[in-house]
Amino acid sequence: VLHNLRGYLGDTLFRQAMSGIQADNAFTTLDAIGFKTALEVSTGADLDPFFDAWVFAPGFSVFTVQEMNTQPNGGAWDVDLAIRQLLRRAPNMHEQVPLDITLIGANNERQEFQTTATGALTSWNGTCSFEPVLAVLNGHNRLNQARMDDERLLMPGQNLTGTLPYADFRVYTDNIPDTTLIRVEHIWAGPYQTQLGWGVDQVSSTHYWTVDGLWPVDTRMRGRIYYHGADTNDLDNDLVGVTEADIMLAYRAKPTDNWEPYFDATISTGSLTNGTGYIQIDTLRQGEYAFAKGSTLAGVGGADAAANDLLLYPVPAS
């Protein structure tokens, strides 16, 4: 909570306020409302949005890039961002949230901006000195949010075979032809349940992953994610708390797409009733991944014995 308060106020004002409050209230006690009043007197800031979100209510918020559009403007680029707010166990949307925006170009150029996000969807417009291909929100973790992330730069020939420590996502590098930026965000909030494509009946209501970065042509990687749902407090209890039957991996290339079954993956359930297992992502692509439930069986009518042979393309084995 104090880390986020510092993010709302900024370093200088936060330090000034905390020092002043301790000096003015030495050897006394303050409850939450008294602390809020003292902070507002010391800083002149309206801290209702902060205290309503982080002190007087439970839960977390997290902000994700819903959509980015760019347009050349002379030697610069106009950028439009749609910023989506998701909640984890919070009753209301967070308001007046100071948010860092990092725009990244194809050659890893970076330019920093700030905005204030409010409600379910926030629009931001800015001008960047280069063409951005990736936008990162809260990249410096100025706020603790319902998200864990890992960003790293891979060099040609570098092997990566372990779990990204904060994102709970294993990455295996098969071919890194050039310097490669990979960024994985583990979003601890469920995506909207309305964007379900064919074969997906339910997508996780508690978490999903975003895989992005700057990947040169012929970059080849694999991934692995584990599900845990035996206990009611486990992230995947809503999907596999009773049975792991019909568990699948859902994927979408961008947040505006529907979730679809991801067939380039191998599911390892073990026992169907212990609530644990993993999915091997045989070809890792940029986009969003989530555990889901659904049915992907398809049927065809029987062929007449006198008809020509049935040919199926592409050949599944290849």
N, C-alpha and C positions, 0 to 999 in steps of 0.2 A: 504494500500500500504506500509506504514512504517512497519507494523507488518511483512509483507512478506519479505521486505528488510532485516529486522533483521534475518528472517529465512534463507535467502540466505547467509548472511555474518557471522552469528553466533554472540552470545552476545558480546564477547570481541571486535571483529573487528567493529561491528556496533556502540558500545558505543564510541570507540576511534575515528571512522570516524565522527560521528555526533558532538562530542565535538570539534574536530579539525576544521570542516567546519564552525561551528558557530563562533569560535574564529577568523578564517582567513577571514571570510566574514562579520564581524560585520558591521551593519549600511549600508549594500548594499543589492541588490536584486539578486536573481538567478532564471532563468527560468529552465525548466526541463533538457534541454541539459547542461546548466551550472552546475546544481546540479549533473548530471551524471558524468561530467568531474571532478568535485571536489571530488566526491566519489572515482573515479578510481585513482586519484592522491594520495588520502589519504590511500587507502587500497591496491592498486596494483592489484585489481581484475578487470576482464573483466565483465562489467555489461550490455553489450548489450543484453544478453538473458533476464535479469530481466526487463529492461526498455522497450524492445520490447513487452514483455508480459503484464506488469502491468501498464505502463505509456503511451506508444505510441499507444496502441490498447485497445479496450474495452473487456469486458467479463472475464470469469473465466475458469480455467481448473480444472479437478478432476481426480484422479488416483484410479483405482480399480484393485483388483486381478483377473486376467482373469483365471489363472490356477496355481495350486501348485502341484509339484511332490516331493516326498521324497524318499530317499534311505539310508538304514543303512550303516555306514562306521566305522567299529570298534565299539567303544563305543559312537560314535556321529552319526549325520544324515546329509547327503548332501541334500540341498534344492534347487530346481529350481522354480523360480517364473516368470510368464509372467504378466507384469504390463500394463494395458490398460489405455490410456489417453482419456478422453471425454471432450468436450467443451460445455460451455454455452455462447452463443452470442459472441464468440471469433472468429476472422477470421482465425487464424493460430494456429497450435500446439505450445505449450510452449516447450522451449528447455532448457537443462541444469538445471533441477529443482532438488534441494536437497530434498530428500524424506526419511523420517523415516520409517523403517520396524520393526514391533513388531511380533515376532513369539511366539505363545502360545501353550503350551502342554495340554494334557488331564487333568492334575491336576492343571491347571492355572499357570504352570511355564512360565516365560517370558524371552526372550532374545532380545536385541535391536541391530539393524543394521542400516546403512545408505547407500544410493545409489544415483546416479544421473539419473533422468529419462528424456528421450528425445523422441519426436515424438509420434506416435500412439501406439507403442508397445515397451516395454523395457524388456530385459531379465536380471534377477539377479540370481547369484549363491552364496550360502554361506553354512557354516557348523554350525549346531546347536547342543548344548550339549544334547538335548532331542528330541524325535519325535514330531514335531509340527503338530497340527491338524487345526490350524487357523492362518491366517496371516492378520495383520491390517496395513494399510498404513496411515501415517500422524496421528497416534493415539494420539499424544500429541498436535495436532493442531498447529504445528510450522508454518504452512501456512494456510491462509484463502483460502479455495477452494470452489468449487460449491458442497458443501456437508454439511449437518447437521447430527450429530450423538448423540446417547445416549447409554451408556454402564453402566450396573448395575449388582450387585450380589444379587440374590434372595435366601432367606433362607427357609428351610422347613416350611410349614404352612403360609408363608407370602402371603398376598393377594395384588395383583396389579390390579387396575381397571381403572386407568386414562390414559390420554394422555402423552406419553413420550415428555417432554417439547420442545425439539429441533427437534425431528424427525417427528412430526405431525403424530404419529402412536399410536393408543390405544392398550394396551395389557391387557388381562384379564387372571389371573392365576386360573386354575381349580385344578391342582395338581402339587406341587413342592416337589418331594420325597427327594431331597437332594440339596446341594448347587448348584445353577444354574447360570451360566453367560449368560446374554442375551445382545446382541449388535445389535442395529438397526441403519442403515445408510440411510438417505434420500438423494439420489443422485439427484442434481438439474441439470441434463443433460440427454438427451434422449439416450436410448440404440440403438444399430444398428437396423435398420428396416428390415434387411435381414434374421434374425433368427426367422421367423414366422412359427409356426406349424399349424396343421389342425384347422380350425375354427377361427383363429385370422387373421383379415384383416389388422389391424393397431394397433400399440402399441404406447403409449404416446411418443411424441417427446421432452418432457420437463423434465420428472422426473420419478424415480422409487425408490423402497426400497430394501435394503438387510437386511435380518434377519438371524442372526448367533449367535454363542456362544458355550457354553459347557452345553449340556442338558443331564442329567441322564436319564436312561431308565424310561419310564412311566411319563415323564414330559408332562403335558397337558396344553396348553394355547390357547386362542383365540385372535383375533385382530379386529380392525376396522379402516378403512381409508376413508377419505372424499375427494370428488372431488369438485372443484370450477371452473366454466368456463363461468359464465355469462358475465364477463368483458373481453375485449381483452387482458388485462394484467394478467389475471388469468392463473395459471399453466395448467389448463385442457381445455382452450378455444378451442384448436385444436380438441379435441374429442367431447365436449358437448356444444360448443358455440351455435350451431343451435338446436340440439336435443340430448336427452340422450338415444334415442332408440338404442338398440344393445350394450349398455355399458356393459362391463364385466371385470372380474379380470383375468389377465394373470399371469402365474407362470412358473418359471424354477428352477430346483434344483441347477444348477450351471451355470456360465456365458457361457459355451461352448454349453449348450443345447438350443433348440428352445423354444420360448414362446408358452405355451399351455393354453387352458382355464382351470381355476381352479374351479372345480365344487363344492368343499366343502366350498361354500361361499353363502351368501344371499345378494341380491342386493336390496337396498331401494332407488328408484328414486324420489318418490313423483311425482310432476309435471314433465313431460318430456321436458319442455321448459324453466325451470328457471335456468338450468345450475348447480344445486347443488344436492348432494345426498351422500350416503355412501354405502360401501360394508362391510358387517360383514364377517370376516374370521372365519368360524365355527371351523376349526381345523388349528391352526398355526403350520407351519412346517418351518424348516430352508431352506432358498433359497431366491429367488428374486421375487418381486411382482410389477406389473405395471397395471395401467388402460389401457384398450384396447377396440377396437370395433371389432365385428365379429358376426358370426352366428354359433350356435351350435345345430341347429335343425337337427334331423336325421329321415328319413322316412323308413318304411318297407311296402312291398306289402301286400294287403289284403289276409287273410287266407281263404281257401275254407271252406264253412260252414260244409261240411261233414268230414273235417279233425279233428284230435285230437286237444284238447285244446292247446293254445299257452302258454308256460311257459317261464317266463322272470326271469333271474338271473343276478346279485343279486337283491333281493327284494328292490326296491328303498326306501321303508318306513323304512327299518332297516339298 
